[in-house]
Amino acid sequence: MDVTYLLAILLIGTLATYLSGNKAAGKVALVSSLLALVVTIVLLKGHLAGADTGFMAQWLDKPVIYFALTGDGLTLSMLLLTTALMPLIIYSSFSNRFENARSFYALILFMAFAMCGTFMAADGFLYYIFWEIALIPIYFIALIWGNGDAAERRKAVVKFFIYTFAGSLFMLVAFAYLYQKTGSFLIGDLSRVMLTEKEQFWTFLAFFAAYAVKIPLIPFHTWQAAVYQKAPTVGTMLLSGIMLKMGLYSVIRWQIPIAPLGAKGLMPYLIALSIAGVIYGSIVALRQKDLKKLLAYSSLAHVGLIAAGCYALSLDGFRGAVLQMIAHGFVIVGLFFAAEIIYRRYETREIAQMGGIRVHVPKFASMFMILVLASVALPGTFNFIGEFTVLYSLSQINIWYSILGGLTIILGAYYMLRMFQRTMLGPVNSRPFADVTASEGITMGAIIAVLLFFGLFPQPIIDLITPPLRDILTNINRFN
């Protein structure tokens, strides 16, 4: 079995969901996402047994384009993140009612198809197609099923689309230039081409324009908070849990291997910019009165630290960044879902209108507390493993990078625990708060189980991602 089976399952699931009608769409989408997870696990077993799970076939003659997909450990780690979160995201939405549900759930699966394709692609042209296709479903999900005033929602979504699309055009130009140099879009050929230092500098910046918006890094982040707030919770989960990982993953897979001299020359500035995002996101989160916006800026701070790990250009930096990508994906989805559970009861996201929820539902408060502690990288949780590894890699470059980057833990602990105190503790809210349903409990329980299990036993993921990361680093160091 190769990775094309996963794409086929997701694409067939998209069509089946749309054709199943509004009543059955959610269940069909859930079954399709579970099948995708099963296929990913089978691919993982094949990879661990030494099988080649990649795929390559020539697509076009002029220009020479291959339908080339990779199935190494780095790709599989991202596929596992995507296909493990998709059933949870879909299942978490069952308590909501959506008009034209078949289109809603079909778009979710189609987005999963595009994101998996982006993680798999080993041909630059194919990668760009998947990268751009992933924009389409989230655009409509946020625009049609989003929250708040329609005009404001449209403005936020259009801004996101334009920013992302415009940045990606620079990446397309870079691919066109590289094709002129190599006659190929394959990542293996592009990473071996001997570009001059000046060529690598501009190529690196062209890719940076696309990735800085998608991640996002400051000052390219201005679309994030508004879209996270206006999108339905499912859309916010997709964006924060998986889609932003496309940019971080691509830094390691595409940007740095193709233009390593650009990365090395700009490393101090890139790390400084990433750490600035950590501090900025944390400070702005402190001032938020809306729970969803607080979580959005918290996410901005955490991905800044992940980006710093990517640009540390070391095995520890890469490994810590990938571990934190996966951990952040689960914890941020869990936190946004907890915010959605509160919204379902109180119909507000204003923190000031909450309080004393623990008295009504102590089990929910306990699960929420675990997610908050995981978010601030408490030892024993998955986030601690990733953040510690990233900070260690930064300390090997300059101890001040590690100290400043570590502010994400200190500031994060302050604003997250303060948020927990204001929502779960304090004066008891007079309004009743219904206990979590079975589906809500299962979703939160599954996320917590992943965070605790890999917080105590991360070695399987480390063993999976280390060989391809070591190969990428070896290719980068050929310029030393």
N, C-alpha and C positions, 0 to 999 in steps of 0.2 A: 504494500500500500504506500502511496506517495501523497504529498500534500494537496494534490489536485482534488482528492476525494473530499477534503474539508471544504474547499471552495464550492464544489458541486452540491454538497449537503446544504450549505448556507443559501446558495442561489435557488435550488429546488424548494427549500423551505420558504424562501421569500415568495415565490410564485404560489406555493400551496397555501400559504397564509392569506394572501390576497384573494385567492379563489374560494377560500373556505367560508367566506361571509363574516359579518360583524360579530355574530354570537360565538363562533368557534375560533376566531382568529387568534385570540390570546393563547388558547390551549395548543393550537397547531404551532404557533411560534415557540412556545415553551418546549414542546416535544422536539422541534427542529433544533433548538439551541442545545438541548440535552444530547441529541444525536451528534451534534458538532463536538461537544465535549468528549463523548465516547471515542469519536474518530481521532481527536487530538491525543487522547491517552494511548490509543493503539499506535499512533505515529511515534509517540514518545517511547513506547516499549520497543518498537522496531529500531529506532535510533540507538537506544541503549544496547540493543543486541548486535549493533554494527551494520544495520541495513541502511542503504541510501534512500532517504525519504524525499529527496529533491526531485525536480522534474525539469526537462529542457527539450524544447522543440522549436525549430525555426518558424517564425510567424510571417515575416515579410522579407523580401529579397533586397529591395531598395526603398528606404535605408534598411540595413541589416538589423532586424529586431527579432529577439527570441522571446518565446513565452517560457521564461526561465524562472524557476522558483527554488528557493533554498529551504532545507529542512534541518539545519544544524541546531545545536543546543541553544544558541541565542534566539533564533527565530522561534523555536519550540517554547521557550520560556514566555515569550510575548503571546504566542497562540494559546498557551495554557491560561494566561491572565485573561485574555479576551473571552475564550470559550467557557471559562469558569464563572466569570462575572455575568455573561449574557443571560443564563437561566435565572440568576438571582435578580437581575435588573427587570427582566420580563415578569417574573413571579411577583416581585414587589409591587408591580403596577395593577395587580388584579383587584385591589380594593378601590381603584379609581374607575370611573366610567369615561370613555373616550368616544366622541362622535366619529363615525367612519373608522371604527376600530381596525378593520382589516388593512386599511392603508397605513395606519399608525404602526401596527406590529410588523407589517411587511417592510416598512422603512427601517425599523430597528434591525431586522435581520439583514437587509441590504447593506446597512452601515457596517454591520459585523463582517459581511462578505468583503467590503472594500478595505476595512482596517486589517483583516487577516491577509488580504492580497498585498497590502503595503508592507507588512512585516515579512512576507515570503519573497517578494520580488527580488530577483537577482539581475534583472535587466533594467537599466535606468529609464527607458521609455515606458516600459510596463509599470515600473514603480511610480512614475509620474501620473499615469492614468489612474491607478488605484488611489493615489494620494488625493487627486482632485475629485474623484468620484465620491470619496468619503464625505466631502463637503455637502453634497446634494441632500442626502436624507436628513442630516442634522439641521440644515437650513429650513426644511419644511416642518420637521418635528417642532422646532422652536417657534416658527412663525405661526403655524396653524393651531397647535395645542399648547402654546405657551401661556404665561400668566400676565395679568395686568392689562393696562391700556393697549389697545391694538396698535395705535400709532407709535407709541414708545417701543413696543415689542418689535415692530417692523424696523424701526430705526436701529435698534441694537443688533438685530440679526443681519441686516444689510451691511452694517459696519463690519461685523465679524466676517462676512463672506468676502467683502471687498478687500479687507486687510489681508486675509489669508490667501485669496486668489492672487492679489498683486505681488505678495512676497514670493509665491510659488513661480511666478513668471521669471524671476531672476534665476531660480534654480533650473528652469527649462532652458534658458539661454546658456547656462553653464553646461548642461548636458549636450546641447547642440555644438558648443565649442569643443568639448571633449571628444565628441564623435568625429569631428574634423581631424582631430589629432590621432585617433586610434582606429576609426572605422568600425567601432563597436560601442554598444551601450552596456555590455556585461560588466558587472562590478569587479570581476577578477581582472579584466583588461584595463578598466579605468583606474584601478588602484595600483597598477604596475607601470602606467605611463609616466615617463620622466619629464614632468613639467618644470619650468624654471621657477625660481622663488617668487618672481613677480606674478607669473601665471597662477601659481598656487594661492597666492594672496587674494587675487580677485575671484578665483574659483571658490575659495573658502567663504568669502563675503557674500557671494551669490547664494550659496547654500544657507548661509547664516540668515539671510533675509527671509527665507521660507521658514526656517526652524524657530527663529526668535519669536515670530508671531504665533506659531502653533503651540509652543511650549507653555506659556509665553514668558519671555524675559522683559524686564523693564528696559526701555520705555515703550515696548511694543505690546504692552499688556492691556491697553485702555479698553479693549473690547470685552475683556473677560468677565468682570463683575456684573455688568449689565446683562450679558447673555446668560450667565449662570443664574441670575435672579429671574429673568423673564422666561427662560426655558422651563418646560415641565420637569419635574424631578427626574424622570427617566432620561430626558435629554441632558440634564446636568450631570447625571451619573455617567452617561456615555462620554461626555466631553472630558470630565475630570478624571474618571477612572481609567479610560482607555485611550481616547483620541489624542490627548496631549502627550501620551507616551510615544505616539508616532514620531513626534519631533525629537524627543530625547533618544529614542532608539536609532533614529536616522543619523544623529550626530556621530554615534559610535560606528554604525554600519556603513554610512556613505560619506559624510563630510570629512571626518578626520582621516580615514584611509586614502581618500582621493587627494586631499591637500594637506598632508601632515606638516609641511613647512609653514603653511599659513597658520595652522593650529599652534605650532610651537612658538612662532613669532608673536602671536597675539595672546598667548596663554595668560599672562598676568592681567591683561585687560578683561579677558573673558571671565576669569575667575572673580575678578573684582566686580564686574557687572552682575554676575550670578549672585554673589554674596550681598550686593546692594539690593537685589530683589528679595533676599531673605529678610533683611532689615526693614525694607520698605513695606513688604507684605505684612510683616508682623506688627509694625507700628500702625498701619491703616486698619488692620483687623481689630486692634485695641479700641478703635473709635466707633466700631460698627454697632448699630442698634438692631439691625436686621440679621437674623440667625443665618440665613442663606448667604448673605453678603460676607458675613464673618468667616464662614467656611470657605468662600471663594478666595478671600485674601489669605487665609491660612494655607490653602492649596498653592497659591502663588509663592509664598515663602518656602514651602517644602520643595517645590520643583526647582526653585533657585539653587537650593543645596544639591539637588540631583544633577543639575547642569554643571555646577562646579566640579562634581566628581567626574563627569564626562570629560571636562576640559583639563583635568589634572594629568591626563595622558600617562597613566600608570595602570597596572593590572588591578591594584587595590581600588583605584578611582573608578575604573570601568565596572568592576565587580560590585562595589558598593552602590554605584548608580543603578545598575540593573536590579539588584536586590531591593533597593528603595523604590524603584518604579513599580515593582510588583506589590510591595507592602503598601505603598501609598494608594495604589489602585483599589485595594480592598478596604482600607480604612476610610478613604474619602467617600466611597460609595456607601459604606455603613453609616457615616456621619450624615450625609445628605438624606439617607433613608430615615434616620432618626428624626431629622428635621421635618420630613414629610409626615411621619406618624403624628408629631405634635400638631402640624398644620391641619391634619384631618380632624383632630378633636377641637382645636381652638380657632381654626380658620384665620390664623395670624402667624406672621414670622417675626413680629416685634418682640424682642427679648423681654422688654418691660412688662408685657402683658402675660407673661408666663410666671412661673414660680410655684414652689411647693408641689411639683408633680410627683415627687418621690412618695409622698404620703398616699396618693391615689394608686400609683402603680410602681411599687418597689422593684419588681423584676425588670421592668423597662428601664428604670433609673440605673439599676446595676449594669445592664447591658450597655447603656449609653456611657456609663462611667468607664467601662473597659475600653470602649472605642476612643474615648477622650484620652485615656492613659496611653493607648497605643499610638495615638496621634502625636503625643509629646515624647515618644520614644522611651517609654518605661522599659527597663531591662526585663527580659522575658517575653517581650512582644516582638513581632517581626520587624517593625520600624526601627527598633533599637539596633538590630544587626546591620541594616543598610546605612543608617546615619552614622553609626560608630565607624564603619569601614570607610565611608566617604571622608569623615573628619580626620581619620588616621592618614588617608592618602594626602589630604591637604596639608597636614602637619609635616609631611616629608618634603614638601616644597617650601613652605614658610609657616612657621607656627602661628603667625597672626591670621593667616587664612583660616586655620582651624578654630582659633579663638572667636573670630568674628562669625564664622559659619555656625559655630555652636550656639550663637544667640537664638537660632531658630528653636532650640530646645528650651532655653530659658524664657524667652518671650512667649513661645508657644504654650509653655506650661502656665504662664500667667493669664493670658487671655482665654485659653481653653478652660482652665479651672474656674476662672471668674464667670465664664459663660455657663458652665455647669451649675455653679452655685446659684446663679440668677434664674435658671430655668427649672432645675430639679429641687433645689433647697429653698430656704427663705420662707416668707409668709405663704400659707396655703391658699391657692387660688380657689375662689368660691365655686368656679365652674367645675363640673365633674369631668373626669378624664377616664374614658373607657380603657379597660385593660387591652393589651396587645392581642391581636387575633392570632390564630395558628399560623397563617401565612407570614405575618409580620415577625413572629417569634422564630420561625424556621429560617427566614432570610437573615435576620440579625445573628442568630445562633451559628449559622454556617460561616458567616464572615468572621465572627469572633473565633471560631474553631481554627480557621486558616491562620489568623494572626497569632494565636497562641501556639499552635503546632509548629509553625516554621520559626517562631520566635525562640523556641526551645531546641528545634532540630532543623536548622537551615541547610545542612550539608547536602541533601539531595539537589537542591537548586544550585548551590555553589559548584558541585561537581558537573552539573549540566552546562552551566554557562562559562566555566573557566577555560576549557579548550578553545572554543571559537574566539574568546576575548584575547587569549594568549596569541593566537594566530594573527589577529588584527594588530596587536601591539608589535609583534615581530615585523609585520609589513611596514608599520609606521617608523620603526627604528632603523629601517634600511637607509635612511638619510643621515644617520649619525656619523 
